[in-house]
Amino acid sequence: MAELVTAVVRLAPGWESGERRAWCERLEARAAEVPPEAVIYRGRNLIFRDRVAGEDVAVKRFPVASPVKRLVYRLRATKAVRAFDHAVRLTALGVGTPRPLVAVETRRGGAPLASYFCSAYLPAFREARELRFPDAPGRAHLLPLLGGFVGRLHELGVVHRDLTAGNILLVPEPGAPEGVRFVLVDINRMRFGRVGARAGIANLVQLRLNDDGELFAGYCRARGLDAARWRRLYDARLAWRGVIQSVKERTRPWRRRLGL
């Protein structure tokens, strides 16, 4: 069997050290032995917390399980590399995202087995998905602010292609509106470029927060759109998104078996 090769593919300025390099080399072994209390999420991907050189780090492991994806990632950047590059770009635009630290790949015989995106660990946050519930703290004020945040993203030419409510974090920040700032995570699937109103609304409905229009109103204000003009399209897109989500849920077991 070919030797397992671990490579540091991206590295943040100032994060170079022998201790950190040695930690990167051991990532595959560390991921296999994560203690339960360090696991943040375990599913198709694994997210866990670790500590290196006195710093708390969030590690996301992207497995490359199917032969199709192993072929694809011989030809294109892995998810970890894309997440790192997108984080750098978002930071330059002033968009909140955890500070990228390193992207690591493990390969055997040239074929990728997994990639790791490591970023600064956020000790406290809420997920925007909490705003689905009527009794969520600050919901009435946060929904339009969240809509405005997505609107400003689109004005900057940024589309998060997996804009679920779990991929926007509400991080405490004194002095910010409602005491929180919005932070994007799971950023390996992004698009940069002009975002028209129709494309932006199609992206916004992915949040599906079951509100009474506060989210949409905040979005329209941020983009200078006439809410009355675009509301029918928003409602239609929202209904269609519900259908698509239902199909995805029903087909998820087969898609995972196929590595899709």
N, C-alpha and C positions, 0 to 999 in steps of 0.2 A: 504494500500500500504506500502511496506517495506521502511524503512528509507534510504535516500541517504547517502552513506558513502564515504568520500573523504580521500584518503591515499597518503602520500608521500612515494614513492617506491624507488627512488634514490635521493641522495642529494650530491652536490659537497662539498668537504672539504672547510670549512670556510664560507659556505653559511647558516649555522644554526643560526636562531635568531627568537625571538617571532614574530617580525613584518613580516618576510618572511613566517613563518608557517601560520600565520593568513591570509596572502595573498593567499597562496596555498589553504587553506580551502574555500576561496571565488571564486576560479577560474571558477566554473561552472556558477555562477551568473554573474561574470565579462564578460565571453564569450557571455552571452546572451544580454549584454548591451554595447557592444563595440561601441564607437562613430565612425562615418565614417572615420574621419581623422586618426584613429589609426589602421584601417584595412590595412594589407599588401596584403592579398589575401583572397578571399571568394569563395569557391566552395564546393567540397565534403568535404574538410578539411577547417579549418579557421586558418589563421595566423594573429596575431595582435601584436601591440607594447604596452607595459605597462611599468610602472615605480614602482619599489619597493626598499625601503631603499636607495634611491638616485641613483639607477642603472637602466638603460634602458634595458629591457628584451624583447626578441622575444618569443612569445608563439604560439605553434602550437597545435591545438585541433584536435585529431583524433576521430571522432564519431564511435561508434560501433552500427550500425543501424539494421543489419539483425540478426535474430535468429541463423543463422548458425555461424556467426562471434562471437556472444555472447558465443556460445558453445565452439568455437575454443579458445577464449581468457580466458576461464576457465582453459585450459590445457597448454597454451603457453604464453610467455611474450607478452605484448601489444606492439604496435608500438612505443609508447613513451619510454618504458623501453629499447627496442632494439636500438632506436635512441641514448639514453643516453649512453648505454654500447658501442655502436659502436664509438661514439664521443670520449670516453675515450681511446679506443683502437687506433683510428686514431691519436689522439694527442700524444700518446706514441710512435707512429711510425714516428712522425714529419710531418704528413699530415695535411694541413690546414682545419679546420672546426670550426664553432663558439663554444666558450667555453660552455660546458654543465653545467647547473646549477641545475636543478631538473626535475624529472619525477613524475607526479601525476596521480592517477587513481580515477575515480568515479564509484561506483558500487551500485546496488540496489538488495538486496536479493542474493548477491554473483555474480550476472551477471554484467559484465562491461558495462557501458553506454558510457564512453569516457575516453581517456587518453590524457595527456598534456605533451609535451616536451618543456621545457623552456631553452633558451640559451642566451648568451650575444648578444645584438643587434648590428648589423653592420650598422653604420650610412651612409656609402658610398660604393657603389659597382656597377658593371655592370654585366649583365648575359652573359655567353658565347654564348647564342643564337644570340646576336648582330652580331657575326662573320659570320652569314649566309649572311650578306649583303656586297657587294663589297666595299661600301664606309665607312664601320665601321672603326673608328680610330685605327690605328696600326694593322689592320687585317693581312697583309702580314707577320709581325713579330710574331704576337700572335698565329697564327695557328700552326706553328711548335712547339712553346713553349707549347701550350696546348697538342699537341700530345705527347711531351716529358713528360709532367706531367702525362698523363694517362699511358704511358709506365712505368714510375717509380712506379706508383701505383701497376701495375701488377708485377713488379719485387719485390715489397714488399709483394706480396701475397694478394693484396686487389682488390676486384671486387665490384664496385657499380652497383647493379643489375637494377637500374633505371637511367642509365647514360645519361640523356637527357641534352641538352645544357643549359636548364634552371636550372639545379642542380649543375652547376659549376659557381661560382661567381669570378669575377675579382675585387679584392679588392686593392685599392691604397696602395702602399708601396714604399716609396722612397728608391732607391738603388737596388731594385729588377729589373730583366730584364723587359724592357718596363714599369717600374714603377708600376707593379702589381704582386700580388701573387694569386694563384688559391686556392679556398676554396670550399670544398664539403658541400652541404646541402641535405636535404631530404634523410637522411642516415639510415632509418630504415630497408631498404632492402640491405644488404651487404653479401658478402661471403669472407672468409679468408682462404687462402691455396695456394698451387702452382697454377700458371696460365700459361698454355701452350700457344704457339703462336696462335693456332687456336681459343682457348677460348678467348684469349685477343683481337684478331681481331674482333670476334663476338661481344664483348663488346664495342669496339671502334666505330663500325659503328652506334651505337645507337645515336651518336652525330649528324649525318646527317647535316653537315655544308656546303655542296655544294661547296667545295673548289676544287682546281686542284691538290690535292695530297700533299699539304704542311703538313696537319695534319698527314697523314699516314707516310710521310717521317720523321717527328719529332718523331713519335711513334717508328719507326724502329730503328732510331739512339739510342733512350733511351734503347732499348732492345737488341741491337746488331744483328738485323735481316737484312737479305738481302731483300731490298725493291723490287727489280725486281722479286725475287722468289715468294714473298707473295702477290704481287699486284693483280694478277688475283683472288685470294681468297677474297681479300678485296673488289674488285669491285663486285664480285658475292654476297657476304654477304650484301653489301650496297643495291644492287638491291632487294634482298629478304627482307631486312629490310623495304624497301618502300612498298612492298606488305603487310607485316604483319601490318604495321602502318595503311594502308588503311582499312584493315579488322577491326582493333581495333576501328577506327573512326566510321565505319558503325555500329558496334555492341555495341558501348558504351552505348546508351540508355537502351538496354535490359540488359546488364551486370550490370548497376547501379540499375535497378529495382530488380535484383536478389541479390544485395549486393555483387557483385564480383569485 
